[in-house]
Amino acid sequence: MYAQLVETGSKKIRALDEMAPQERDFQQRIDGGIKIEAKDWMPDGYRKTLVRQISQHAHSEIVGQLPEGNWVTRAPSLKRKSILLAKIQDEAGHGLYLYSAAETLGVSRDALLGDLHSGKAKYSSIFNYPTLSWADMGAIGWLVDGSAIINQIPLCRCSYGPYARAMVRVCKEESFHARQGYDIMMALCNGTPEQKQMAQDAVNRWWWPSLMMFGPSDAESINSAQSAAWRIKLFSNDELRQKMVDQTVPQAHFLGLTVPDPDLTFNEATGHHEYGIIDWTEFNNILKGNGPCNRDRLRTRVKAYEDGAWFRDALVAHADKQAARRAATDPAA
């Protein structure tokens, strides 16, 4: 979800007897539920797919701080300010966990960030929408982070060990974020008519982008089959999207909010909510860099990185000084 349209380099799943012996052993380990670790042999396609997915996920966590950052000083109370600030700090931490996991695959963090800042690497489409009101903080927590949990809990069981272990803590903190968002929506819906309308307006703007987060439909997602075979991806885009709809619609009804989908119905035979057609033209346009905030998000991120160069240099100088001091006092070190 935070990694959309990840290219695997393989459009066709090969049978075991079509693989070279080393690759066949690798696939049999995955099929047996054995985690792949950083020093294990792995196909180039598996490594590259993980680098793309984990780095896109990390970029999304870092850029994901920006839509909320503008509201820290404008939150309606000190309590709300402190909670939102804690959430933003969590997202920075998630990015660090994920960059560290990507580094175990032999790529440098500087290279990953360079790809992000140049526009070569992507991040989730959801973070290219503006946050127009305080209710957007609630909608992001409830809809966006709620969707993230649906997608990310299975990643705790993915085949690559460092990624799976990083996701355990990420998911625990994401559950806090979803509760925080729902709490904001609950307060607004139980407030004045104007506050409830603010909540409804936020849902109207964030509902469809949240559904798009899971990526294109299974019929259009040509890379999903290989990711599933490698157990990088455990559920299809449509399966995850359906779970999000089934989970969220009753919550909206409880809040007294209307889901902005005139075609939304509940199918008693299947036990699922059936939703309308998603505008994939909007999704693809945002991925191409033409969303409401694409340029602003990237410009802000690059400026923050450049403004922090002096601090990174100071940390390196301090580490070098400490190492030199240890070497002078203990030659054996």
N, C-alpha and C positions, 0 to 999 in steps of 0.2 A: 504494500500500500504506500509506504513512504519511498518505495523504489519501484517506479513505474516503467514498463516497456524495457526491461533489462534484457539485453541481447545475450543469448547463450552460445551463439555460433553454430548451433545445431538445429536444423528444421525437422529432422527425422530421428526417432528413437531406434537405436540399433539393438538387436538381440545379443545375448551373451556370446553366442557362437560367432558373431561378426566382429567381436572385439579382440584386440591383442591380449595376451595372457596377463600382463600387468594391469591393464584397464579392466579386464574381467574380474580379477581378484579385488580390485577397488570397488567395483559395482556390487560384488557379492558381500563385501563388508557393509556397504550402505544398506543393502537389502536385509542384512542380518541385524540391523539396528546398532551397529558399532560406530561410534563417533570417529570422524576424521580429525586428526590433530595437525598442527602447523608443520611438523617435521615429517609427516607421512607423505608418501608419493601420492600425487593427484594429477588427473589430466589437466592440460593447459586450459581447456574450456571450462572446467569446474572452477579452477583458480580465478580465471578472468571474470566469470559470472559472479562469484562471491565478491571480488573486488568492486565490481560495478554495483552490486546490490547493497553491500555494506556501506560503501562510500556514499551512495545516493541517500541511504538511510541516515548516515551521519550528517550529511549536508542539510537534510530536511530538518533534523533536530536543531541545528545551529541557526538556519534561516528562520525556523519556526519561532524563534524568540522575538523576531522583529515585529510581527503583527500585534503582539501583546505588549511590547516594550513601551509603546506610546501611552498605555493606559495605567502604568504604575503610579504616576503622579496624579492621575485624574480619577483613580478609584474612589468610591464614595465614602470610605472609612479607612482608618488606620489598619484595622483588621484585614479588610479586603486588599489593601496595599501590600501588607506583609505576606498574605497568602499568594498573591499574584507574583510577587518577587521571588518567593520560594519556588514556585512552579517554573519560572524562567530559569532560575539557577539549576533546577533539575534537568531542564532541557539541554543546558550547556554541558552538564555532566553526562547525559546520554550521548551527546556528540563525541565526547572524549572517550567513553567506553568503546564506541563503535569505530572511531579512528584507530584506537589501539588494536581492536580485533582485526581491522583491515591491514594494519602494519605486520601482523603475523604472517600475512600472505606475501610479504616481500616488497611492499610498496611503501614509500615514505609519506608522511603526513603532509610535508611541503608540496609534494607532487599532487596529492589529492586536492589540497586547497588551491593549488595553481589551476587545476582543471575546473574547479568550481568558479573561481574568480574570472577565468577567461571565457566562461560560458560553455565550455566543452562538456562539463559534467552537469547533470540535472538534479533537481530536488523536487519534492512533491508539489504537484500543481496547486494544492489547496492553499499554499502560503503566498500565492500571488493575488489574493483578494484583499481588499481594504477592510479595516476594522473601524466602522463608522460610529459605533455607540458602545456604551458599557455592556449592553446585552450581548455584544459579539464575544466578549470574554466568556460569557456563559455558554453561548452556542458552540464556541471552539472547544471548550472543555467537554461539554456534553456530547456533541456530534463528532467532532474531529478526533479528540482523544479517546472517546468511546469506540470509534471505529478503529483507532490504532490498537487498542487492546484486543479487539476481535482478530486483527491480523497478526499481532505480535506474540500472543500467547502460544500459537503453534510453533513460532520460531524458536521457542525455548526447547523444542524437540527436533530442531533441524539437524542435518548430518554433520555440520562443521562445529566442532566443540567450542572454540573461542567465541563464535557468534552466539551459539545457544546459551552459553553461560553468561555472556553480557546481557542477553535479553531477560534473564530472570529478574535482575534488579530493575531494569527498565520497566518491565511490566508492573512490578509492585508500585513504582512511582506513578506510572500512567493511571493506575486505578485511583490514586489520590486526585489526579488532574480531572478525571471524569466526574468524580464526586464533587469537586470544587465547582465545575461548570454547571452541574445539575442543581447545586445549591443556589447558585446565582439565579438560574432560571426560576427556581421555586420561589425565591424571594421576590422576583419581579412579578411573577404570575399571581402572587398573593398580595401584591401592593396595589397601587392606584391603577385605574384604567389606562392611564398614559404609560405606566411602567409595563403593564401586560402587553400593550400594543408594541412597545419597544422590543419585548421578547419575541413577539410574533414576527415583527419585521426582520429580526435577526435570523429566525428559523427560515423565513421566506428566502433569504439571501444565501444561507449556508447549507440548506438541505441538499440541493442537487450537486454542488461541488463536493460535498461529503460522500455522495454515492460514486462520484467520478474517481475519488481517491483510490479505489480498489483496482483501478486500471480497466482496460477495455474488456468487452465481453469475451467469454471463453472462445467463441468462434473466431475472434479477431486476434487473440493472444497466441501467436505462433510459437513463442518461446516457453510457454508454460509447461508443455509436456516434458521437455528435457529437465527443467528445474524440478519438476515433480519426481522424475526418475532419480535424480540426484538427492532427493529429499531436502533440497533447499527451500522448496515451496511444498507445503503439505495440503493446501486446499486451493481450489480454483478461485479466480476473481469473482465469478458469479456466486459461488457458494458463500464466500465471505460477505459479499454485498447483501445477499439474501438474509444472512444471519443478522447483519446490522439493521436492516429494515424491520425484521420480525422483533428484534429487541427494542428498537427505538420507538416504533409507532405506539405501542401501549403506554410508554413513558410520556409521549406527547399528549395522548388523551388524558392521562392523569393530571398533567399540568393545565389542561384546558386549552392547548394550542392546536392549531390546524396544520397538518402536513400539507405543504403547497404542491399537491399532486392530485388533480381531479380524477385521475384514472386509478388511484389507490383503492384496492378492494381486498377483502379477506376471503380466501378460498378455503371453505370448511373441509373440502375433500382432501386437500393437501396439508392443511394447517399452516399455510404460509400466506403472507401478504403479497399481492401482485401489484407491482408499481408500473408507472408509465415509462415512456421511451426517454432515454437519456440523450441529451444533446452532445454527441461526441465531437461535433464541430468546435464547440467552445473548448472542450478538453484539449484537442489537438492544437488549437490556436494558442492556448496558454503554454503548452509544451514547446512551441516554436518561439516563445519569448514575447508573445503579443498580448499577454494578460493585463489586467488593470494595474498591477504593481510589479511586473517582472523587472523592469529596468531600475525602479526605485529600490527594490529588495537587494539586487546585486550590487548596485552602487553603494548602498549603505553598508553591506557586508564587506566590500573591498576597502572602504574608508576605515571601518573599524579595525581591519587587519593591519592596514598601513599605519594607523595611529598607534597601534600597540607594538610596533617594531622595536621601539626603544626599550620596552619592558622585557621583550624576549631576549634582546641583546644583553640586557643587564643580568638576566637569569643565567645566560651562558657564561658571561664574564665571571659571575660569582661562583658558578660550578667549577670553572677553570682555576680560579684562585684557590678554592678549597682543595682541589686535586693537587695543585702545586704545593700547597702547604703540607698536605699529608705526605707527599713524596719527599719533601725536605726533612721532615721529622722522622720518617720511617722509610728508609731506602728500600726495604723489602717489599713495601706496598707498590 
